[in-house]
């Protein structure tokens, strides 16, 4: 009798996991969050975006449409199509703050070299910098 009860419990546990597994498959089981910089920075993807783990690293995160990351049209899409990147670097003593470097960063990303670095193929003509901004110590480039 106890063997039969154990089998029933196992089957019920498996049935309980099926909806959870289906939910993971629906989002492609791609992460919505990632932690960087030795656990000091948490990046959370906005609605419709997922972390592209294949294109991300220890200090860099690429966020793209969940549909493109999972390669499934039925996966969530963001309201505004874009690629989002987050780069985290350590602030060493004596380094200038991002805020103090805003004008220099803005000029760099509007330059041919900066746009070439943003371009997928290295061609600055393929990238247009729409705007740059600074929010809470975060430098943002919309291109």
N, C-alpha and C positions, 0 to 999 in steps of 0.2 A: 504494500500500500504506500509506504514512504517513497519508493522509487517512482510510482505514478504521480504522487504529489510534487516531487522534485521536477519531473518532466513537465508537468502542467505549469509550475512556477517559472521554469525556464522559457516555456513557450509564451507565457504572459509577459515576461520581461522583454523578450524579443519583440513582441507585438507593441509594447510600450515604446520601444526604441525606434520603430519604423517611422512614425511621424517626425521624430527628431532628425533621423537620417534624411528623410525627404526634404525637410527644411534646409539642411546643409546642402543638399544637392541643388535645391532651387536657387540658392545664392552662389552656387559653384564652390562652396566651402572656402571661399576666399576671405581673408581676414578683413574686418572693418577697422581694426586698430593694430598699431604696431608700436613697440617701445624702442627708443633709440638712446644713444649716448649713455650707455651703462645704466639704463633704467631711469634716467632723469627726465626724459622727454617722451610723452605719449602723443602719437598722431592718430586722430580719429577721422575716418573718411566721411565726407558729407553725404547726404542722401543720394543714392544712385551711383556712388563711387565705391570702388574696392581697391585694396592695396594690391599692386602687381608685384608679388613676391619674387618673381623671376627677374624683374628689372630693378629691384631694390637691393640695398646693401646695408652696412652698419650705420652709415651716416646719411644715407640718401633713400628717400621713399618716392616711388611713382604711384600716383593715384589716378585711375582711369575709370571709365564707365564699367560697371560690373558686367555688362553685356560683352564688352570687348575683352575684358580680362578672362572671363569664363568661356568666351567664344560661343555664347548662347544668346540668341535674340530675345528670349523670354526673360532674361535676367534684368534687374533694375537698370534704368537709364537715369542720368542726371538731368535736371531741368535745363541746364546750360551745358552744351557739349564742350569739354575742355580736357586737357591733361593737367594735373596738378603735381607739383614736385615739392618736396620738403628736404632741405639740406641742413644738417645740424653739425656745427663745428665747435670745438672747445674754445672758450675764451681764455687766453693765456694772460698772465699779468703783463701789463704794458701794452696789450693790444688795444687798438682803438675800437670803440663801440660801433655797432652797425648804424646807430642813429647818427653818430658823427661822420660816418662814411656815406650817408645817403646820397649826397650830390655826386660823389665819385662813382657809386654803384649805378645811379640813374644814367650818368653819361656813358659808362661802360656798356650797359645793356642796350643803349640806343646806338652805339657805335657798330661799325661793320664787324669787328672782332666779337663783340658781345652777341650780336644777332647770329653770327656764324656758330657760336657755341650753343645757342638755343635751337639752331636748325638741325633737323634730322640728318641732312646730308652735308652740312658745313657751308651751305650757301646763304649768306646774309640776306640776299634778295628774297628768299623764301619766308622770312620772318618779319612781321611788323609789330613793333612794341606799341601797344595801345596806351598803356599807362603804367606808371610805377607808383608805389605808395609805401608808407611806413605806418604800421599799426602795432602798438605794444612791443616795440623792439623787433618786429618781424618785417623784413624787406620783401615786398610783393611786386612781381613783374607780371603784367597781363599782356600776353603776346599772341 
